[in-house]
């Protein structure tokens, strides 16, 4: 998961804001796309995956908006205190866009007009704009002067951002025209921030599995988790309405599906979805991961730990392996009970001992004395996980 970040400086050379940019890969210095997908990815990654504080500290962030966000077809999942909304030059400014951007400004958002050129329609937004960004590569001195003079006659409080500054001459030009803010390769190239995390849907599905494996699973909590995962909701509804589910009446709500299917079948689908989210995971990898969790569950009694805790701890460990992450990193993102968290992060407690023994057995090391008939348990776990993977793939 990646997000680009390019500093915006003041006249004194201090960083006063960051522009957040879409980056599809760690090595990408330049933007690959400026569409709704890109904007959505930037917002999700910056505000939910990294956390905006980790991306920008206390500084504001300039975030590019496409038409869908401008007119309110897509909602902004953050407040106005940290974000400057940058209206892309590719957005066609019509009455609907003017009305939508005006509503955003009235809600407290600061508005920036990107790559501003007079006469293309974006001047209609000047009355609500706080910033005007001028492309110093595309615009010559005369055009820059004309844009600044026209904007100041229309709105004297607007601040100018000289962008795409690449030479000392560009900086001198920004000084000449009193541009308060500056941005460009001459000052700093974009940085690509990278973090390996579980996305929110994976976290929710692990929460769901943990709840479903509880001896006293709360149906209302299960419903709440599913309702916040549209993909899982749709799979459950489709599965419940299929002939294989054996349901005689059409199901129209997640609540009805959960009641008809039962928590055991919901558990299977949820388990496969979290594993299926892992890019490149084969049926064999999924089967072995689930078998590992099942084997932990088989051996739980010998270590005096809960079947449910053993299963979820084993599953989280398997998911971490598939994601190529440290298990402690995955565990830190989940609301786990103290014994499970300790077992996964430090290998502590009876549950930690169980996990260590299972890992040792799978590596072919001598079996712990507390384990009886491990070969039979292993093959039963493998058979169970194979059936489960096949049934949920069907």
DRENMI-775877 format. One line per 4 residues: for each residue x, y, z of N, C-alpha, C. Coordinates in steps of 0.05 Angstrom, whole numbers, plus 5000, padded with zeros to 4 digits. Layout:
residues N
X/Y/Z/X/Y/Z/X/Y/Z | ...
end
This chain:
residues 394
5017/4976/5000/5000/5000/5000/5018/5025/5000 | 5012/5043/4981/5030/5066/4977/5014/5092/4975 | 5027/5114/4982/5016/5140/4977/5039/5159/4972 | 5036/5177/4952/5056/5197/4946/5051/5222/4962
5073/5236/4969/5072/5260/4985/5092/5280/4975 | 5083/5303/4966/5101/5324/4957/5098/5349/4974 | 5120/5359/4986/5119/5382/5003/5111/5407/4988 | 5098/5425/5003/5092/5452/4993/5106/5471/5013
5122/5490/5003/5138/5507/5019/5128/5536/5019 | 5136/5551/5040/5132/5580/5040/5157/5594/5030 | 5156/5620/5030/5179/5636/5019/5204/5630/5034 | 5202/5624/5060/5226/5620/5077/5238/5592/5073
5225/5575/5057/5235/5548/5053/5225/5528/5073 | 5205/5535/5089/5193/5516/5108/5170/5501/5096 | 5168/5475/5102/5146/5459/5093/5121/5467/5108 | 5100/5475/5094/5075/5484/5107/5051/5467/5100
5054/5448/5081/5033/5430/5074/5044/5408/5056 | 5028/5388/5051/5036/5366/5033/5013/5362/5013 | 5020/5357/4988/5001/5347/4969/5003/5317/4968 | 4980/5303/4971/4979/5274/4971/4973/5265/4943
4988/5245/4933/4986/5236/4906/4983/5206/4904 | 4968/5198/4883/4965/5169/4879/4991/5157/4869 | 4999/5134/4881/5022/5119/4872/5014/5090/4873 | 5015/5076/4850/5008/5048/4849/5030/5030/4858
5055/5040/4859/5077/5023/4868/5098/5040/4881 | 5116/5027/4896/5135/5041/4912/5155/5058/4895 | 5162/5048/4871/5182/5061/4855/5171/5084/4838 | 5144/5088/4839/5132/5107/4821/5135/5135/4833
5151/5152/4820/5155/5179/4829/5133/5197/4816 | 5126/5191/4791/5105/5207/4777/5078/5193/4780 | 5057/5210/4779/5030/5199/4781/5023/5182/4757 | 5010/5159/4761/5001/5143/4739/4973/5150/4730
4956/5162/4747/4929/5167/4740/4917/5189/4758 | 4897/5203/4747/4884/5224/4762/4854/5220/4759 | 4843/5198/4768/4815/5192/4765/4803/5187/4793 | 4778/5179/4792/4764/5174/4818/4776/5152/4833
4785/5131/4819/4799/5109/4833/4824/5120/4848 | 4839/5136/4834/4864/5147/4846/4857/5163/4871 | 4838/5181/4869/4830/5198/4891/4820/5180/4915 | 4804/5160/4909/4794/5143/4930/4817/5128/4944
4836/5118/4928/4859/5104/4940/4875/5122/4958 | 4880/5147/4949/4895/5166/4966/4881/5171/4992 | 4855/5175/4991/4839/5181/5015/4840/5157/5034 | 4835/5133/5024/4834/5110/5040/4861/5105/5053
4882/5105/5036/4909/5099/5046/4918/5120/5067 | 4914/5145/5061/4924/5166/5079/4909/5168/5105 | 4882/5165/5104/4866/5170/5128/4860/5144/5143 | 4861/5121/5130/4854/5097/5145/4877/5077/5148
4894/5075/5128/4916/5056/5130/4940/5067/5145 | 4952/5089/5134/4974/5101/5148/4965/5116/5173 | 4943/5131/5170/4935/5151/5190/4947/5178/5181 | 4930/5198/5180/4938/5224/5169/4961/5236/5185
4962/5230/5211/4983/5241/5228/5010/5229/5219 | 5011/5204/5211/5036/5192/5203/5044/5202/5175 | 5025/5211/5159/5032/5221/5132/5041/5250/5133 | 5027/5266/5149/5032/5295/5148/5037/5309/5174
5038/5293/5196/5041/5307/5222/5017/5324/5227 | 5023/5350/5234/5001/5369/5240/4995/5387/5216 | 5008/5382/5193/5005/5400/5170/4981/5392/5154 | 4969/5411/5140/4947/5405/5122/4956/5390/5097
4937/5376/5085/4942/5360/5061/4925/5370/5038 | 4937/5374/5015/4922/5380/4990/4915/5353/4977 | 4889/5350/4972/4879/5324/4961/4864/5330/4935 | 4872/5318/4913/4859/5322/4888/4830/5310/4888
4812/5325/4877/4784/5316/4875/4775/5314/4846 | 4761/5292/4840/4748/5289/4814/4719/5299/4816 | 4705/5298/4794/4678/5309/4793/4660/5294/4813 | 4663/5268/4816/4645/5253/4833/4645/5263/4862
4669/5270/4871/4672/5281/4898/4662/5310/4900 | 4667/5325/4878/4658/5353/4878/4628/5356/4880 | 4613/5339/4866/4584/5343/4866/4570/5327/4887 | 4585/5311/4903/4573/5297/4925/4564/5269/4919
4570/5259/4895/4563/5231/4888/4578/5212/4906 | 4603/5220/4913/4619/5205/4932/4625/5223/4955 | 4622/5212/4979/4625/5228/5003/4655/5229/5012 | 4662/5250/5025/4689/5253/5036/4689/5243/5065
4705/5222/5071/4704/5210/5098/4722/5224/5118 | 4724/5250/5117/4741/5265/5136/4730/5294/5138 | 4738/5307/5158/4729/5334/5163/4748/5355/5150 | 4740/5381/5152/4755/5402/5138/4780/5411/5152
4786/5401/5176/4808/5413/5191/4836/5406/5179 | 4838/5383/5166/4864/5374/5157/4868/5375/5127 | 4846/5380/5112/4848/5376/5083/4842/5402/5067 | 4857/5406/5046/4851/5426/5026/4843/5411/5001
4819/5417/4991/4808/5402/4968/4817/5416/4942 | 4832/5401/4926/4844/5411/4902/4827/5403/4878 | 4814/5422/4865/4797/5416/4842/4814/5414/4817 | 4815/5390/4806/4832/5384/4783/4824/5400/4759
4844/5407/4743/4838/5422/4718/4822/5406/4699 | 4821/5380/4702/4805/5363/4684/4776/5362/4690 | 4768/5374/4713/4740/5375/4721/4726/5397/4705 | 4705/5389/4690/4689/5409/4675/4671/5423/4695
4675/5449/4697/4660/5465/4716/4633/5474/4705 | 4612/5461/4714/4585/5469/4706/4570/5477/4732 | 4544/5481/4729/4528/5491/4752/4528/5471/4775 | 4528/5445/4768/4528/5424/4789/4554/5424/4805
4576/5428/4790/4602/5429/4804/4605/5454/4821 | 4596/5476/4810/4597/5501/4826/4581/5498/4852 | 4557/5487/4850/4540/5483/4873/4553/5464/4893 | 4565/5442/4883/4577/5423/4901/4602/5433/4915
4619/5447/4900/4643/5459/4912/4636/5481/4932 | 4615/5496/4926/4606/5517/4944/4596/5504/4971 | 4582/5482/4969/4573/5468/4993/4597/5459/5010 | 4618/5449/4996/4642/5440/5010/4656/5463/5024
4657/5486/5011/4669/5510/5023/4653/5519/5047 | 4626/5519/5044/4609/5527/5066/4612/5508/5090 | 4619/5483/5085/4623/5464/5106/4650/5467/5120 | 4666/5486/5110/4692/5492/5123/4716/5483/5108
4713/5469/5086/4736/5460/5070/4749/5483/5055 | 4775/5484/5055/4789/5503/5038/4792/5491/5010 | 4789/5508/4990/4788/5499/4962/4813/5510/4948 | 4826/5493/4932/4848/5501/4915/4841/5494/4886
4848/5512/4868/4843/5508/4839/4870/5500/4826 | 4871/5476/4816/4896/5465/4806/4901/5473/4777 | 4926/5478/4770/4935/5485/4742/4916/5506/4730 | 4912/5527/4745/4892/5547/4738/4899/5562/4712
4880/5564/4694/4882/5580/4670/4856/5595/4667 | 4858/5622/4664/4834/5638/4661/4820/5632/4635 | 4793/5629/4636/4778/5626/4612/4768/5597/4607 | 4777/5578/4624/4768/5550/4620/4745/5543/4638
4735/5562/4653/4711/5557/4670/4717/5555/4699 | 4742/5550/4707/4749/5548/4735/4748/5574/4750 | 4748/5596/4735/4745/5622/4748/4718/5625/4762 | 4698/5608/4755/4672/5608/4768/4674/5600/4797
4696/5586/4804/4700/5577/4831/4717/5596/4848 | 4726/5618/4836/4744/5636/4851/4732/5647/4876 | 4706/5651/4876/4693/5664/4899/4695/5646/4924 | 4699/5620/4921/4701/5602/4944/4729/5591/4947
4748/5599/4930/4775/5588/4931/4793/5602/4951 | 4809/5586/4964/4830/5597/4982/4857/5598/4969 | 4861/5580/4949/4887/5577/4936/4883/5575/4906 | 4902/5586/4891/4903/5582/4862/4931/5572/4856
4932/5549/4842/4958/5537/4835/4964/5543/4806 | 4988/5553/4801/4996/5561/4774/5019/5543/4765 | 5016/5531/4741/5037/5514/4730/5058/5531/4717 | 5082/5531/4729/5104/5548/4718/5118/5535/4695
5111/5511/4688/5122/5499/4663/5104/5507/4639 | 5078/5504/4643/5060/5510/4621/5056/5540/4616 | 5059/5556/4637/5053/5585/4634/5079/5601/4633 | 5080/5619/4614/5103/5638/4612/5099/5662/4631
5119/5679/4634/5117/5702/4652/5093/5719/4647 | 5087/5725/4622/5064/5743/4616/5038/5731/4624 | 5035/5705/4619/5010/5691/4627/5007/5689/4657 | 5029/5684/4671/5029/5683/4700/5020/5709/4712
5031/5731/4701/5024/5757/4711/4995/5763/4706 | 4985/5756/4682/4957/5760/4676/4938/5745/4694 | 4945/5720/4700/4928/5703/4718/4927/5716/4745 | 4950/5723/4756/4951/5734/4783/4936/5761/4785
4939/5778/4765/4925/5804/4765/4894/5799/4764 | 4886/5782/4746/4857/5777/4743/4845/5764/4768 | 4860/5745/4780/4850/5733/4805/4848/5752/4828 | 4868/5770/4830/4867/5789/4852/4845/5810/4849
4839/5817/4825/4816/5835/4820/4790/5822/4829 | 4788/5796/4825/4764/5781/4831/4763/5773/4861 | 4785/5765/4872/4785/5756/4900/4813/5762/4912 | 4814/5783/4928/4840/5793/4938/4852/5775/4960
4836/5757/4972/4846/5740/4994/4859/5714/4984 | 4857/5709/4959/4867/5683/4949/4898/5682/4951 | 4908/5658/4957/4937/5654/4959/4946/5638/4935 | 4970/5645/4924/4980/5632/4900/5001/5612/4907
4999/5588/4894/5018/5567/4896/5032/5564/4870 | 5058/5571/4869/5074/5567/4845/5082/5538/4844 | 5072/5522/4825/5078/5494/4824/5094/5487/4799 | 5107/5464/4800/5125/5453/4779/5149/5472/4775
5160/5481/4798/5184/5496/4797/5208/5477/4793 | 5223/5482/4772/5245/5463/4766/5272/5476/4764 | 5273/5502/4764/5299/5516/4761/5300/5540/4780 | 5325/5550/4783/5328/5575/4799/5313/5598/4787
5311/5598/4760/5296/5620/4746/5266/5618/4754 | 5256/5594/4757/5228/5591/4766/5224/5602/4794 | 5243/5597/4811/5241/5608/4838/5242/5638/4838 | 5259/5650/4822/5260/5679/4820/5234/5690/4809
5222/5676/4791/5196/5685/4780/5174/5683/4801 | 5175/5663/4818/5156/5661/4840/5159/5684/4859 | 5184/5692/4864/5189/5715/4882/5178/5741/4869 | 5183/5744/4843/5175/5768/4829/5145/5772/4830
5130/5751/4828/5101/5753/4828/5089/5748/4856 | 5106/5747/4876/5097/5746/4904/5079/5721/4909 | 5087/5699/4898/5073/5674/4904/5081/5664/4932 | 5062/5662/4949/5068/5656/4977/5077/5627/4981
5067/5609/4965/5073/5580/4968/5086/5570/4943 | 5104/5549/4946/5119/5539/4924/5120/5508/4925 | 5121/5496/4901/5122/5467/4900/5135/5459/4873 | 5152/5439/4874/5164/5430/4849/5190/5415/4854
5201/5402/4833/5224/5386/4835/5249/5402/4844 | 5250/5428/4838/5272/5444/4847/5274/5445/4877 | 5251/5442/4890/5250/5443/4919/5250/5415/4931 | 5234/5397/4920/5233/5370/4931/5216/5353/4912
5226/5329/4906/5210/5310/4891/5191/5295/4909 | 5169/5284/4898/5151/5269/4915/5164/5246/4929 | 5156/5240/4953/5164/5216/4967/5142/5196/4966 | 5149/5171/4964/5129/5149/4963/5131/5135/4990
5109/5137/5006/5107/5124/5031/5095/5097/5028 | 5106/5077/5041/5097/5049/5038/5092/5037/5065 | 5070/5022/5067/5065/5008/5092/5052/4982/5085 | 5060/4961/5099/5047/4935/5096/5027/4931/5118
5001/4933/5111/4980/4931/5132/4957/4914/5121 | 4942/4905/5139/4916/4893/5131/4897/4915/5124 | 4883/4913/5102/4863/4933/5096/4839/4929/5114 | 4821/4949/5116/4799/4947/5135/4781/4923/5131
4777/4914/5106/4760/4891/5102/4772/4866/5114 | 4799/4863/5112/4812/4840/5124/4810/4841/5154 | 4814/4864/5165/4811/4867/5194/4783/4859/5204 | 4763/4869/5189/4736/4863/5197/4730/4833/5195
4741/4820/5175/4736/4791/5171/4750/4775/5193 | 4773/4784/5201/4786/4770/5223/4770/4774/5249 | 4759/4798/5253/4742/4802/5276/4718/4783/5275 | 4707/4780/5251/4683/4763/5247/4690/4734/5254
4713/4725/5244/4721/4697/5250/4725/4694/5280 | 4738/4713/5293/4742/4711/5322/4715/4709/5336 | 4695/4725/5328/4669/4725/5340/4655/4699/5335 | 4657/4689/5310/4643/4664/5303/4654/4640/5317
4680/4642/5325/4692/4619/5339/4689/4621/5369 | 4675/4642/5378/4670/4644/5407/4649/4624/5415 | 4652/4614/5439/4632/4595/5449/4605/4608/5452 | 4604/4634/5456/4579/4649/5459/4577/4671/5438
4578/4663/5413/4578/4682/5391/4552/4700/5392 | 4556/4726/5390/4534/4745/5392/4524/4750/5363 | 4500/4741/5357/4489/4744/5330/4488/4773/5322 | 4480/4791/5340/4478/4819/5333/4506/4831/5326
4527/4822/5340/4554/4832/5333/4562/4821/5306 | 4556/4795/5301/4562/4783/5275/4548/4799/5253 | 4523/4805/5257/4508/4821/5236/4521/4848/5232 | 4530/4861/5254/4542/4887/5251/4567/4887/5235
4584/4866/5240/4609/4864/5225/4604/4859/5195 | 4585/4840/5190/4578/4834/5162/4567/4858/5148 | 4550/4874/5161/4537/4897/5149/4558/4918/5140 | 4581/4918/5153/4602/4937/5146/4622/4926/5126
4616/4903/5114/4633/4890/5094/4615/4883/5070 | 4611/4902/5051/4592/4897/5029/4599/4871/5013 | 4624/4866/5009/4631/4842/4993/4623/4817/5007 | 4627/4816/5033/4619/4792/5048/4588/4790/5049
4575/4813/5052/4546/4812/5052/4535/4801/5026 | 4546/4810/5003/4537/4800/4977/4542/4771/4974 | 4565/4761/4983/4572/4733/4980/4552/4716/4997 | 4546/4725/5021/4528/4710/5038/4500/4709/5026
4491/4732/5015/4464/4733/5002/4463/4714/4977 | 4484/4716/4961/4485/4699/4937/4486/4670/4945 | 4503/4663/4965/4505/4636/4973/4479/4625/4985 | 4465/4642/5000/4440/4633/5012/4419/4629/4991
4419/4644/4970/4399/4641/4949/4406/4620/4928 | 4429/4607/4931/4437/4586/4912/4424/4560/4920 | 4422/4542/4900/4410/4516/4905/4426/4500/4925 | 4452/4504/4926/4469/4489/4944/4463/4494/4973
4452/4518/4978/4447/4525/5006/4422/4511/5017 | 4405/4500/5000/4382/4486/5009/4360/4503/5021 | 4359/4529/5013/4339/4547/5023/4316/4548/5004 | 4292/4544/5014/4268/4543/4996/4257/4570/4989
4262/4590/5005/4251/4616/4999/4274/4636/4992 | 4267/4656/4976/4287/4676/4969/4294/4693/4993 | 4320/4698/4996/4329/4713/5020/4336/4741/5011 | 4326/4762/5025/4331/4789/5017/4347/4806/5037
4353/4794/5060/4369/4810/5079/4391/4793/5092 | 4412/4806/5100/4434/4792/5113/4425/4779/5138 | 4407/4792/5154/4397/4780/5179/4383/4754/5173 | 4366/4753/5152/4352/4729/5145/4371/4707/5136
4392/4715/5121/4411/4696/5111/4427/4683/5135 | 4435/4700/5154/4450/4689/5176/4434/4670/5192 | 4408/4676/5196/4391/4658/5211/4387/4632/5196 | 4382/4633/5170/4377/4609/5154/4402/4592/5151
4425/4605/5146/4449/4590/5141/4462/4579/5166 | 4460/4594/5187/4473/4587/5212/4501/4597/5213 | 4511/4600/5237/4537/4613/5241/4560/4595/5231 | 4556/4569/5230/4578/4551/5221/4585/4557/5192
4564/4559/5175/4569/4564/5147/4580/4592/5142 | 4569/4611/5157/4580/4639/5155/4609/4639/5163 | 4617/4623/5182/4645/4622/5191/4663/4612/5167 | 4653/4593/5153/4669/4582/5130/4673/4603/5109
4652/4617/5102/4655/4638/5081/4673/4661/5091 | 4670/4669/5115/4687/4691/5125/4716/4682/5125 | 4721/4657/5133/4748/4647/5135/4761/4647/5107 | 4746/4638/5087/4757/4637/5060/4761/4665/5048
4743/4684/5055/4746/4710/5044/4771/4724/5054 | 4778/4722/5079/4802/4734/5089/4827/4722/5077 | 4826/4695/5073/4849/4682/5060/4850/4688/5030 | 4826/4689/5018/4825/4694/4989/4834/4722/4982
4833/4741/5001/4843/4768/4997/4873/4769/4992 | 4887/4748/4999/4916/4748/4997/4924/4743/4968 | 4937/4762/4955/4943/4761/4927/4960/4736/4921 | 4951/4720/4902/4967/4698/4893/4963/4673/4910
4946/4673/4930/4943/4649/4947/4928/4628/4931 | 4940/4604/4930/4928/4582/4916/4910/4566/4934 | 4895/4548/4923/4878/4530/4939/4895/4515/4959 | 4919/4506/4951/4936/4491/4969/4945/4508/4992
4952/4534/4986/4961/4552/5008/4938/4557/5027 | 4914/4561/5017/4890/4566/5034/4885/4541/5051 | 4887/4518/5039/4881/4493/5053/4901/4489/5076 | 4927/4494/5071/4947/4490/5091/4944/4510/5114
4936/4535/5107/4933/4555/5128/4910/4548/5146 | 4887/4539/5135/4864/4531/5151/4871/4506/5167 | 4886/4488/5155/4894/4463/5169/4911/4470/5193 | 4928/4490/5191/4945/4498/5213/4927/4507/5237
4907/4524/5230/4889/4533/5251/4874/4510/5264 | 4865/4492/5247/4850/4469/5257/4867/4451/5275 | 4893/4448/5268/4911/4432/5284/4915/4445/5311 | 4918/4471/5312/4920/4485/5338/4895/4479/5355
4872/4479/5342/4848/4474/5356/4847/4445/5367 | 4856/4426/5352/4857/4398/5361/4874/4395/5386 | 4897/4409/5387/4915/4406/5409/4910/4424/5433 | 4889/4440/5431/4884/4461/5452/4880/4448/5479
4865/4427/5481/4859/4415/5507/4884/4406/5522 | 4903/4396/5507/4928/4385/5519/4943/4408/5533 | 4939/4433/5524/4953/4455/5536/4936/4472/5554 | 4911/4463/5558/4893/4476/5576/4884/4504/5566
4881/4506/5540/4872/4532/5528/4845/4527/5513 | 4831/4549/5508/4806/4548/5494/4809/4539/5465 | 4790/4522/5456/4790/4514/5427/4788/4539/5409 | 4771/4557/5417/4766/4581/5401/4791/4598/5399
4804/4602/5422/4829/4619/5422/4851/4606/5406 | 4853/4579/5408/4873/4565/5393/4869/4567/5362 | 4843/4565/5354/4837/4567/5326/4843/4594/5315 | 4834/4615/5328/4838/4642/5318/4867/4650/5318
4882/4642/5339/4910/4648/5340/4925/4634/5317 | 4918/4608/5312/4930/4594/5290/4923/4606/5263 | 4899/4615/5260/4891/4628/5235/4905/4654/5230 | 4907/4670/5251/4921/4696/5248/4951/4691/5241
4963/4671/5253/4990/4665/5246/4993/4656/5217 | 4974/4640/5207/4974/4632/5179/4970/4655/5160 | 4952/4673/5167/4947/4696/5150/4973/4714/5149 | 4986/4717/5171/5011/4733/5172/5032/4721/5153
5034/4694/5153/5053/4681/5135/5045/4686/5105 | 5020/4684/5099/5011/4689/5071/5016/4718/5063 | 5012/4736/5082/5016/4765/5076/5046/4772/5077 | 5063/4754/5085/5091/4758/5088/5096/4781/5108
5081/4780/5130/5084/4800/5152/5091/4785/5178 | 5103/4800/5196/5107/4790/5223/5080/4786/5236 | 5077/4764/5250/5051/4759/5262/5044/4781/5283 | 5065/4792/5296/5060/4813/5315/5048/4838/5302
5056/4843/5277/5045/4866/5262/5016/4862/5256 | 5008/4838/5248/4980/4832/5243/4964/4833/5268 | 4975/4821/5289/4960/4820/5315/4955/4848/5326 | 4974/4867/5321/4971/4894/5332/4947/4909/5320
4937/4900/5297/4915/4913/5283/4888/4902/5291 | 4888/4882/5309/4863/4869/5316/4856/4872/5346 | 4830/4873/5352/4822/4875/5380/4822/4847/5393 | 4845/4838/5400/4848/4810/5411/4848/4810/5441
4839/4788/5452/4841/4785/5481/4870/4783/5489 | 4876/4788/5515/4903/4789/5525/4919/4764/5520 | 4907/4740/5524/4922/4715/5520/4929/4710/5491 | 4911/4717/5473/4917/4713/5444/4939/4733/5436
4936/4758/5444/4956/4778/5436/4983/4771/5447 | 4985/4762/5472/5010/4754/5484/5023/4731/5469 | 5006/4711/5462/5016/4688/5448/5027/4695/5421 | 5014/4713/5407/5022/4720/5379/5046/4739/5379
5047/4757/5398/5069/4777/5398/5094/4768/5412 | 5091/4753/5434/5114/4745/5450/5118/4715/5452 | 5098/4700/5442/5100/4671/5446/5095/4662/5474 | 5083/4680/5490/5079/4675/5519/5054/4660/5526
5053/4650/5550/5030/4636/5560/5027/4608/5549 | 5006/4595/5558/5001/4567/5549/4994/4567/5519 | 4979/4588/5510/4973/4589/5481/4998/4593/5464 | 5016/4610/5474/5041/4613/5460/5057/4588/5458
5057/4572/5480/5070/4546/5479/5058/4527/5458 | 5031/4527/5457/5017/4511/5438/5025/4519/5409 | 5025/4544/5403/5033/4553/5376/5061/4545/5369 | 5079/4547/5388/5106/4539/5384/5109/4509/5378
5093/4493/5392/5094/4464/5388/5083/4456/5361 | 5061/4469/5353/5049/4463/5327/5069/4471/5305 | 5081/4494/5307/5101/4502/5287/5124/4482/5285 | 5133/4473/5308/5155/4454/5309/5147/4428/5296
5123/4419/5301/5113/4394/5289/5112/4396/5259 | 5102/4419/5249/5100/4423/5220/5127/4425/5207 | 5147/4432/5222/5175/4433/5211/5188/4405/5213 | 5175/4386/5225/5186/4359/5226/5203/4354/5251
5200/4372/5271/5216/4369/5295/5202/4350/5315 | 5216/4340/5335/5203/4321/5354/5178/4332/5367 | 5159/4315/5372/5133/4323/5383/5135/4327/5413 | 5120/4347/5423/5118/4351/5451/5103/4328/5464
5111/4321/5489/5099/4298/5503/5069/4301/5508 | 5060/4326/5508/5032/4331/5513/5014/4324/5489 | 5026/4320/5466/5011/4314/5442/5009/4284/5438 | 4984/4275/5435/4980/4246/5429/4969/4243/5401
4980/4223/5387/4972/4216/5360/4972/4240/5341 | 4994/4254/5338/4995/4278/5322/4991/4273/5292 | 4999/4249/5283/4996/4243/5254/4966/4242/5247 | 4950/4228/5264/4922/4226/5259/4909/4254/5260
4916/4270/5280/4905/4297/5282/4912/4314/5258 | 4937/4311/5248/4945/4327/5225/4929/4320/5200 | 4925/4294/5195/4910/4286/5171/4881/4293/5174 | 4869/4291/5198/4842/4300/5201/4839/4330/5196
4858/4345/5206/4857/4374/5202/4859/4380/5172 | 4877/4366/5158/4880/4370/5129/4855/4363/5114 | 4842/4340/5121/4818/4332/5108/4796/4352/5112 | 4793/4362/5137/4773/4382/5143/4777/4407/5128
4801/4417/5127/4807/4442/5113/4803/4439/5083 | 4810/4416/5072/4806/4411/5044/4777/4412/5036 | 4760/4399/5053/4731/4400/5048/4721/4428/5049 | 4730/4443/5069/4720/4470/5073/4728/4488/5050
4752/4486/5040/4761/4502/5018/4746/4496/4993 | 4742/4470/4988/4727/4462/4964/4698/4471/4965 | 4686/4469/4988/4657/4476/4990/4653/4506/4986 | 4671/4522/4996/4668/4551/4994/4678/4562/4968
4693/4546/4953/4702/4554/4926/4680/4547/4905 | 4662/4529/4913/4642/4520/4893/4623/4542/4885
end
